[in-house]
């Protein structure tokens, strides 16, 4: 199901080439003969021999599918059907005057190129449309209209001003003990993630250990009189069973969708409305229960401030306790963007139109989170979910999120590849650290490569300076850890490994100027063919790609004070300006007037 245009393209091209080679070996057939042969294949009746074997050797009659209205069929038709139509057109191109024409290598190459272009155009069009996957998902998505993207109209401003006043009053009423308790929970969350996720949250440069080994799902869970050992593993994760009814309402359909530091995730069918939901089952641990209660509080605040569900933050539907586990029920999405990037693009990057659509939605989500004085503190592709139709994305996993009053300086907050420089240097951080992480994530979606793949905080600084140059001296000295990375002259102390002895050694680097360009990385992904093309559509694509590079540059500015807010970024031309309609005509070569 390669929605973004890479998954099975090469296989189809190889198959297409083999078909053409074999076709040349046979005598030419008339168009009528080819059509009759295709009709014969379509109308071949299904026999018992074609039916799959059932238990006991019996054949079971297939259940007839419920007929769908013609309009519905057109509405829910897959982009694959349109691709098949274009493939059929390719086959018809071989016919000239009622016979199959012999193709040259140049003809084959030309048709492959045209086919690729048509497929990419279709996939880009279907980015903003859903597909009927055969499973019912609760439709909780009501995206903003275009004109609302970056607006700060009076109603919205007044609403959030009132919310901020309520929050401030609540903070004033909170005593020092309550604040200290919340900070203690935050420290526990960070330490637990460091232990679980290895060097993504710590300075350990050894190979990261595998995630928690999968539970043994072959053992049935006793329904009556069983002890916790029967349904919990050694680390307190719940071992769900397919078909199990949780909380008297949710029938488990997938017992291992994912597992994190504090919980595992399963999918189930809500028996009341027959909709699919995702259930986050917290581990049996007192501190983890407190961490979950804190996350629930933030999720409910975000949900209650978004009554119409327009702000692209995952929606918490309800909570319940089951066999000692606190369970959070969420709207069901397809998967995260990390999975989509690997599965559909083989880490080559998504289409620019898809990235633009996701960029706008994710900036709206950040705007909503930050307006409520919350820092997400773990933005990355893994924590961005995508809908079954691949047209809507939502920020999820607020397990590390905190209010501004709970901020404590630490150099290990956020997964390392997306960690902002102010965090690395031990400075006080704020909402703009989320903006930095989102910039790195969006760049990765398009290029398919991690922008700052540092092996440690020291190595992260090296990557920052390779792309962006040296941070301001004032910024460096305001951090609590700057002496670990810079000497008294503010030259960089790079912690390297000796290739022979494999021991750590420190190299002093005086030239910390930028050696790479985000614009160059983006244009490399675009390709030289599009950049040199005189086709109007290609030129529009290149223009939007340059705008995208500028957006990423702004989002990843090293100085957090100069980093634009999500509200400002929503006004950036890459997001605010509509993608011009393609005319398919070459642009004029002559000079343009001002």
C-alpha positions in Angstrom: 0.0 0.0 0.0 2.7 2.5 -1.0 0.7 5.8 -0.8 3.7 8.1 -1.1 5.0 6.7 -4.3 8.0 4.4 -3.8 6.9 1.1 -2.3 6.2 -1.1 -5.3 7.3 1.2 -8.2 10.5 -0.6 -9.0 8.8 -4.0 -9.0 6.1 -2.7 -11.3 8.7 -1.3 -13.7 10.6 -4.6 -13.8 7.4 -6.4 -14.4 6.4 -4.0 -17.2 9.8 -4.3 -18.9 9.6 -8.1 -18.8 6.1 -8.0 -20.3 7.3 -5.8 -23.2 10.3 -8.1 -23.8 8.1 -11.1 -24.0 5.6 -9.3 -26.2 8.2 -8.7 -28.8 8.9 -12.5 -29.1 5.3 -13.2 -30.2 3.7 -12.4 -33.5 1.6 -9.2 -33.6 -2.0 -9.5 -32.5 -4.9 -7.3 -33.4 -6.6 -5.0 -30.9 -9.8 -7.0 -31.1 -7.9 -10.2 -30.2 -6.3 -8.6 -27.2 -9.6 -7.2 -26.0 -11.3 -10.6 -26.4 -8.6 -12.3 -24.4 -8.9 -9.8 -21.5 -12.7 -10.2 -21.5 -12.3 -13.9 -21.3 -10.1 -13.7 -18.3 -12.5 -11.3 -16.5 -15.5 -13.5 -17.1 -13.9 -16.9 -16.2 -16.3 -18.4 -13.6 -14.8 -19.2 -10.2 -14.7 -23.0 -9.6 -14.4 -25.0 -6.4 -10.8 -25.6 -7.2 -10.1 -21.9 -7.0 -11.6 -21.6 -3.5 -9.2 -21.7 -0.5 -9.3 -24.7 1.7 -11.2 -24.5 5.0 -10.9 -26.5 8.2 -12.2 -30.1 7.7 -11.8 -29.9 4.0 -15.2 -28.1 3.5 -15.8 -25.2 1.3 -17.5 -22.2 2.8 -19.6 -20.0 0.5 -18.3 -16.4 0.5 -20.4 -13.8 2.2 -21.8 -11.4 -0.4 -20.5 -7.9 0.0 -23.1 -5.2 0.7 -23.7 -3.2 -2.5 -22.5 0.3 -2.5 -24.3 3.2 -4.2 -22.6 4.4 -7.4 -21.9 7.8 -5.8 -20.3 6.2 -2.8 -18.2 3.9 -5.0 -16.8 6.9 -6.8 -16.2 8.7 -3.6 -14.3 5.8 -1.9 -12.4 4.5 -5.0 -8.7 4.1 -4.2 -5.9 6.0 -5.9 -4.7 2.6 -7.0 -7.7 2.3 -9.3 -6.6 5.5 -11.0 -3.1 4.2 -11.3 -4.5 1.0 -12.9 -6.4 3.2 -15.4 -3.1 4.9 -16.4 -1.4 1.6 -16.8 -4.2 0.5 -19.1 -3.6 3.7 -21.1 0.1 2.7 -21.3 -1.0 -0.7 -22.8 -3.2 1.0 -25.4 -0.3 3.2 -26.5 1.3 0.0 -27.9 -1.5 -0.3 -30.4 -1.2 1.5 -33.7 -3.6 0.7 -36.6 -5.0 -2.5 -34.9 -1.6 -4.1 -34.4 1.0 -4.1 -31.5 3.8 -1.8 -32.4 7.4 -2.9 -31.9 9.0 -0.6 -29.3 12.5 0.7 -29.2 14.5 1.2 -26.0 13.9 4.9 -26.2 10.1 4.3 -26.4 10.3 2.1 -23.3 12.3 4.7 -21.3 9.9 7.5 -22.4 6.8 5.6 -21.4 8.3 4.6 -18.0 9.1 8.3 -17.4 5.6 9.3 -18.3 4.1 6.6 -16.2 6.2 7.7 -13.2 5.0 11.3 -13.6 1.4 10.3 -13.8 1.7 8.1 -10.7 3.3 10.8 -8.7 0.7 13.3 -9.7 -2.1 10.9 -8.6 -0.4 10.1 -5.3 0.0 13.8 -4.5 -3.7 14.3 -5.3 -4.8 11.5 -3.0 -2.7 12.9 -0.1 -5.7 15.1 0.8 -8.3 12.4 0.4 -9.1 9.3 2.5 -9.5 5.7 1.5 -12.0 3.1 2.5 -9.9 0.6 4.4 -12.8 -1.7 5.4 -12.5 -0.8 9.1 -14.6 1.8 10.8 -12.7 4.6 12.4 -14.4 7.3 14.4 -14.4 10.5 12.4 -13.1 13.0 14.9 -11.2 15.1 12.3 -12.5 18.5 11.3 -9.6 20.3 9.8 -9.4 24.1 9.7 -10.4 26.0 6.6 -7.6 27.6 4.7 -8.4 31.1 5.8 -8.2 30.1 9.4 -4.6 28.7 9.2 -2.8 31.5 11.0 -5.6 33.8 12.1 -5.6 35.5 15.4 -9.2 36.7 15.2 -10.9 38.3 18.2 -12.8 35.3 19.3 -9.8 33.0 19.3 -7.6 35.6 21.1 -10.3 36.3 23.7 -10.8 32.6 24.3 -7.1 31.8 24.9 -6.6 35.0 27.0 -9.3 33.7 29.3 -7.8 30.3 29.4 -4.3 31.7 30.2 -5.9 33.8 33.0 -7.5 30.6 34.5 -4.2 28.8 34.3 -2.4 31.6 36.0 -4.9 31.7 38.8 -4.5 27.9 39.2 -0.7 28.3 39.3 -0.9 31.1 41.9 -3.1 28.8 44.1 -0.7 25.9 43.8 1.7 25.7 46.7 5.4 25.0 46.6 4.9 21.3 47.6 2.5 20.7 44.7 5.0 22.2 42.2 7.8 20.2 43.7 5.8 17.0 43.3 5.1 17.7 39.6 8.8 18.4 39.0 9.6 15.2 40.8 7.3 13.3 38.4 9.0 15.0 35.4 12.4 13.9 36.6 11.1 10.4 37.1 9.7 10.4 33.5 13.1 11.6 32.1 15.1 9.0 34.1 12.7 6.2 33.1 12.9 7.1 29.5 16.7 7.2 29.7 16.8 3.7 31.2 14.4 2.3 28.7 15.4 4.1 25.5 19.2 3.9 26.0 21.4 6.6 24.4 18.5 8.5 22.9 18.0 10.2 26.3 21.5 9.8 27.8 25.2 10.1 26.9 25.7 6.3 26.6 27.4 5.8 23.3 27.1 2.0 23.4 24.7 0.3 21.1 21.1 0.9 22.2 19.5 -2.1 23.8 16.4 -3.6 22.1 13.0 -2.6 23.4 11.1 -4.7 26.0 10.8 -8.2 24.5 7.4 -9.1 23.4 5.0 -10.8 25.8 4.2 -14.4 25.4 0.7 -14.1 23.8 0.2 -17.8 23.4 -0.7 -18.2 27.1 -4.4 -17.6 27.7 -5.4 -15.1 30.4 -7.6 -16.6 33.0 -10.9 -14.8 33.2 -11.8 -15.8 36.8 -9.7 -15.9 39.9 -6.4 -15.3 38.2 -3.6 -13.4 39.8 -1.8 -10.4 38.3 1.0 -12.6 37.2 -1.3 -14.2 34.6 -1.9 -11.0 32.7 1.2 -8.9 33.6 4.7 -9.6 32.4 7.7 -9.2 34.7 8.0 -5.5 34.2 4.3 -4.7 34.8 3.1 -4.5 31.1 -0.3 -5.8 30.5 -0.5 -8.9 28.3 -3.8 -8.5 26.3 -5.4 -11.3 24.4 -7.2 -11.1 21.0 -10.9 -11.2 21.6 -10.6 -10.1 25.2 -13.3 -7.7 26.4 -11.7 -4.9 28.4 -13.7 -2.7 30.8 -16.9 -4.4 29.6 -16.8 -2.4 26.4 -13.6 -2.8 24.3 -13.0 -6.0 22.3 -9.3 -6.4 21.6 -8.5 -6.7 17.9 -4.7 -6.1 18.0 -2.7 -7.0 21.1 0.7 -5.5 20.2 0.5 -2.2 18.4 3.5 -0.7 20.2 5.3 -0.4 23.5 7.0 2.5 25.3 8.6 3.3 28.6 5.4 3.6 30.5 2.8 1.7 28.6 1.9 -0.6 25.7 -0.8 0.2 23.1 -3.5 -2.1 21.8 -6.3 -1.6 19.3 -9.9 -2.6 20.1 -13.4 -2.3 18.8 -15.8 -0.2 20.9 -18.8 -2.4 21.4 -21.2 0.5 21.8 -20.5 2.2 18.4 -18.4 -0.5 16.6 -15.6 2.0 16.1 -11.9 1.2 16.3 -10.0 2.8 19.2 -6.4 2.8 20.5 -6.0 2.0 24.2 -2.8 3.0 26.0 -2.4 0.6 29.0 -0.1 2.0 31.7 2.3 -0.3 33.5 1.5 -1.3 37.1 3.7 1.1 39.0 2.8 3.9 41.4 5.0 6.6 39.9 4.0 5.6 36.4 0.3 5.9 37.5 1.1 9.5 38.7 2.8 10.3 35.4 -0.2 9.0 33.5 -2.6 11.1 35.6 -0.5 14.2 34.8 -0.6 13.3 31.0 -4.4 12.9 31.3 -4.8 16.3 32.9 -2.9 17.9 30.0 -4.8 15.9 27.3 -8.1 16.9 28.8 -7.1 20.5 28.9 -6.1 20.4 25.2 -9.3 18.6 24.3 -11.6 20.9 26.2 -10.0 23.9 24.6 -10.6 22.4 21.1 -14.3 21.6 21.2 -14.6 21.2 17.4 -11.4 19.1 17.1 -9.6 21.4 14.7 -6.2 21.6 16.3 -4.5 18.4 15.3 -3.7 17.0 18.7 -4.6 13.4 19.5 -8.0 13.2 21.1 -8.4 11.5 24.5 -11.9 9.9 24.5 -12.1 8.5 28.0 -10.2 6.6 30.7 -10.9 3.5 32.8 -9.1 1.1 35.2 -8.8 -2.6 34.2 -7.1 -5.2 36.3 -5.1 -2.6 38.1 -4.0 -0.8 34.9 -5.0 2.8 34.1 -6.2 2.7 30.5 -6.4 5.8 28.2 -8.8 5.4 25.2 -7.8 7.5 22.1 -9.2 8.0 18.6 -7.7 5.4 16.4 -5.1 6.6 13.8 -3.3 4.4 11.3 0.4 4.7 12.5 3.1 7.2 13.0 5.1 9.1 10.5 8.3 7.1 11.2 6.5 4.0 10.0 5.0 5.8 7.0 8.4 7.1 6.0 10.0 3.7 6.1 7.2 1.7 4.7 6.0 3.9 1.8 9.2 5.8 0.8 12.0 3.4 1.9 13.5 6.4 3.7 13.7 8.4 0.5 11.3 11.1 1.6 7.7 12.0 1.0 6.3 14.3 -1.7 6.6 18.0 -1.1 2.8 18.5 -1.4 2.2 15.9 1.4 4.9 17.6 3.6 3.3 21.0 3.0 -0.1 19.6 4.1 1.4 18.0 7.2 3.4 21.1 8.0 0.4 23.3 8.2 -1.5 20.9 10.4 1.4 20.4 12.8 2.1 24.1 13.2 -1.6 24.5 14.1 -1.1 21.7 16.7 2.0 23.4 18.2 0.2 26.7 18.3 -2.6 25.1 20.3 -0.2 23.4 22.7 1.9 26.5 23.3 -1.1 28.8 23.8 -2.0 26.7 26.8 1.4 27.2 28.3 2.5 23.6 27.6 5.8 22.3 26.2 5.4 18.9 24.5 9.1 18.1 25.0 9.4 15.1 22.7 8.4 16.1 19.2 9.7 13.6 16.6 8.2 11.6 13.7 7.4 8.7 16.0 5.1 11.0 18.0 3.1 12.2 15.0 0.2 10.0 14.0 -1.3 9.7 10.6 -4.9 8.9 9.7 -6.0 5.8 7.8 -6.6 8.0 4.7 -3.1 9.5 5.1 -4.5 13.0 4.9 -4.5 14.1 8.6 -1.7 14.1 11.1 -1.9 14.7 14.8 0.7 15.2 17.6 0.5 12.5 20.3 2.3 11.2 23.4 2.3 14.0 25.9 4.0 11.7 28.5 7.0 14.1 28.7 4.9 17.3 28.4 5.1 19.9 31.1 3.8 23.4 32.0 6.1 26.4 31.8 6.2 26.5 35.6 7.7 23.0 35.8 10.7 23.7 33.5 14.0 22.5 35.0 17.3 22.8 33.3 18.5 19.4 31.9 20.8 18.6 29.0 18.9 15.4 28.2 15.3 16.4 27.5 13.8 15.3 24.2 15.1 12.5 22.0 18.6 13.4 21.1 18.3 13.8 17.3 15.6 16.4 17.8 17.1 18.1 20.9 17.4 21.9 20.6 20.8 23.6 21.2 19.6 25.5 24.3 18.8 22.1 25.9 22.2 20.6 24.9 24.0 23.6 26.4 22.0 23.4 29.7 20.1 26.7 29.2 16.6 27.4 30.3 14.3 26.2 27.5 10.7 27.0 26.5 8.1 26.3 23.8 10.6 27.2 21.0 12.4 23.9 21.7 9.4 22.2 20.3 9.6 24.4 17.2 13.2 23.3 16.7 12.3 19.6 17.0 9.4 20.1 14.6 11.8 21.7 12.0 14.1 18.8 12.1 11.2 16.3 11.8 9.7 18.1 8.8 13.1 18.2 7.0 13.4 14.5 7.6 10.0 13.8 6.1 11.0 15.4 2.8 14.7 14.4 2.6 14.3 11.0 4.2 17.4 11.7 6.3 17.8 12.8 10.0 19.1 16.4 10.0 21.1 16.2 13.2 22.1 12.5 13.8 24.5 13.2 16.8 25.9 10.3 18.8 26.1 12.5 22.0 25.4 16.0 23.0 28.9 17.0 22.0 28.4 15.4 18.6 25.0 17.2 18.3 26.8 20.5 18.7 29.2 19.5 15.9 26.2 18.8 13.6 24.5 22.1 14.6 27.6 24.1 13.6 28.1 22.1 10.4 24.7 23.2 9.3 24.1 26.5 11.1 27.5 27.9 12.2 28.6 28.7 15.7 26.0 29.8 18.3 26.3 33.3 19.6 28.9 33.7 22.4 26.3 35.1 24.8 24.1 32.0 24.2 27.1 29.6 24.8 28.1 31.2 28.1 24.5 31.3 29.4 24.4 27.5 29.5 25.4 25.4 32.5 27.3 22.8 30.5 29.2 25.1 28.1 32.6 24.3 29.6 32.2 20.6 28.6 32.1 21.6 25.0 34.0 24.9 24.6 37.3 26.2 26.0 38.0 29.6 27.5 38.5 31.0 24.0 35.1 29.5 23.0 36.8 27.1 20.6 34.9 23.9 20.2 36.2 20.9 22.2 35.2 18.0 20.0 35.2 14.6 21.8 36.4 12.2 19.1 37.7 8.6 19.0 41.2 7.6 18.0 40.9 5.3 14.9 43.8 3.2 16.1 43.4 3.0 19.9 39.6 3.5 19.9 40.1 5.7 22.9 38.4 9.1 23.4 40.5 12.2 22.5 39.7 15.9 22.4 40.3 17.9 19.3 40.1 21.7 19.5 38.1 23.1 16.5 38.5 26.9 15.9 36.7 27.0 12.5 33.0 26.5 13.5 31.5 28.1 10.4 28.7 26.3 8.5 29.9 23.7 6.0 26.5 22.5 4.8 23.3 24.2 3.6 19.7 23.1 4.3 18.8 24.6 0.9 21.4 22.4 -0.8 20.0 19.3 1.0 16.5 20.1 -0.1 17.4 20.9 -3.7 19.4 17.6 -3.8 16.2 15.8 -2.9 14.4 17.8 -5.7 16.9 16.7 -8.3 18.8 18.6 -11.0 16.3 17.6 -13.7 13.5 19.6 -12.1 15.8 22.5 -11.3 16.9 22.9 -15.0 13.4 22.2 -16.4 11.5 25.0 -18.2 8.2 23.3 -17.5 5.9 25.6 -15.5 4.9 22.8 -13.1 8.6 22.0 -12.3 9.4 25.6 -11.8 6.6 26.0 -9.3 7.8 22.8 -7.5 11.3 24.3 -7.2 10.0 27.6 -5.9 8.0 25.8 -3.2 11.0 23.6 -2.3 13.1 26.8 -1.8 10.3 28.2 0.4 10.4 24.9 2.4 14.1 25.2 2.9 13.7 28.7 4.2 11.0 27.6 6.6 13.3 24.8 8.0 16.1 27.3 8.4 13.9 29.6 10.5 12.6 26.8 12.6 16.1 25.5 13.4 17.7 28.8 14.2 20.3 28.1 17.0 19.2 31.1 19.1 15.8 30.3 20.6 15.0 34.0 20.9 15.2 34.4 17.2 13.2 31.3 16.4 9.7 32.2 15.0 6.6 31.0 16.9 4.1 28.6 15.2 1.7 31.5 14.7 4.4 33.4 12.7 5.4 30.3 10.8 1.8 29.7 9.7 2.2 33.0 7.8 5.3 31.8 5.9 4.8 31.6 2.1 5.4 27.8 2.0 2.3 27.3 4.2 0.2 30.4 3.5 0.5 30.7 -0.2 -1.5 28.1 -2.1 0.3 25.7 -4.5 -0.2 27.3 -7.9 -2.2 25.2 -10.4 -0.1 23.5 -13.0 -0.5 24.7 -16.6 1.9 22.3 -18.2 3.3 25.0 -20.4 6.9 26.2 -20.6 7.7 29.5 -18.9 8.9 32.4 -20.9 12.7 32.5 -21.3 12.7 36.3 -21.6 13.3 38.7 -18.7 10.3 39.5 -16.4 9.4 43.0 -15.6 9.3 44.2 -12.0 
